[in-house]
Amino acid sequence: MSWVGFKKAVDRAGTTIRQKTGSVEKTVDNKYNEEERRFRNLETKAEDLYRQARGYTEAIKVMTLAQIDIAKSISEFSDGTGELSGSARRYLQAVEGLEADSKDKLGDDFEKAVLEPLGRYCSYFSEIDKSIKKRSRKLLDYDSQRAKVRKMVDKSADDRIVQTEGIANQAREIYEVINQQLLDIIPTLIDSRVDVIDPGFEAMIKAQYTFAKDAYGRLAAISQEFPPPQAQIHIDGRIDEVLSQMRSLTICSLV
């Protein structure tokens, strides 16, 4: 920061303190304050949505990779023959296909249709935030100069009043330009959310539906290889019997 910039920062900090003590009047613009409140609300929600949408794709990636790990582990229980071996092999093929689909339907397509538009939209927030901070600085400058003019008037100062008034008017004009720009652009940005959120939401639903439908189809085919519900009851009973026998072993009592 240059010396001039440092001095301005110190002067503005002093103005802020004097405003809190009441020695310098603070300009209040309720119309602007309401627009900034709406902007901050939009900024928070849009950035949360962007993070959540990206987090969703990461979660799907983790899930599909976990399914592949499970399929590989199940395969290690078989000797390459029998029903378990065939089902485990087909399950591995199915989940590997899901992992590939996730890169397609919830990868590049999702990135282009959902994440990129939403990310570009969120990128505008930082630019507006810079203008908001600049407006705040210029408003402090204006309030400071206005306070100096009033102080000189109260003391019936000499021609310095004219010079100080000129500086104050210049500060007011700079502030008003930035203030009006924000009053124009913030409502426009808020209204444009519909053009980003609505199609992004539609693309998100379609991508999720396509992925889920494909996952159901792949896994439903494999589920047909396993016993129906009534047969499963018999298997569950057999498992309980085996576990009961294991509990009667001495080695189990030592655990």
Secondary structure, DSSP 8 states (H G I E B T S, - for coil): --HHHHHHHHHHHHHHHHHHHTSS-----HHHHHHHHHHHHHHHHHHHHHHHHHHHHHHHHHHHHHHHHHHHHHHTTS-S-HHHHHHHHHHHHHHHHHHHHHHIIIIIHHIIIIIHHHHHHHHHHHHHHHHHHHHHHHHHHHHHHHHHHHHHHHTT--THHHHHHHHHHHHHHHHHHHHHHHHHHHHHHHHTHHHHHHHHHHHHHHHHHHHHHHHHHHHHHHHTTS--HHHHHHHHHHHHHHHHHHHTSHHHHT-
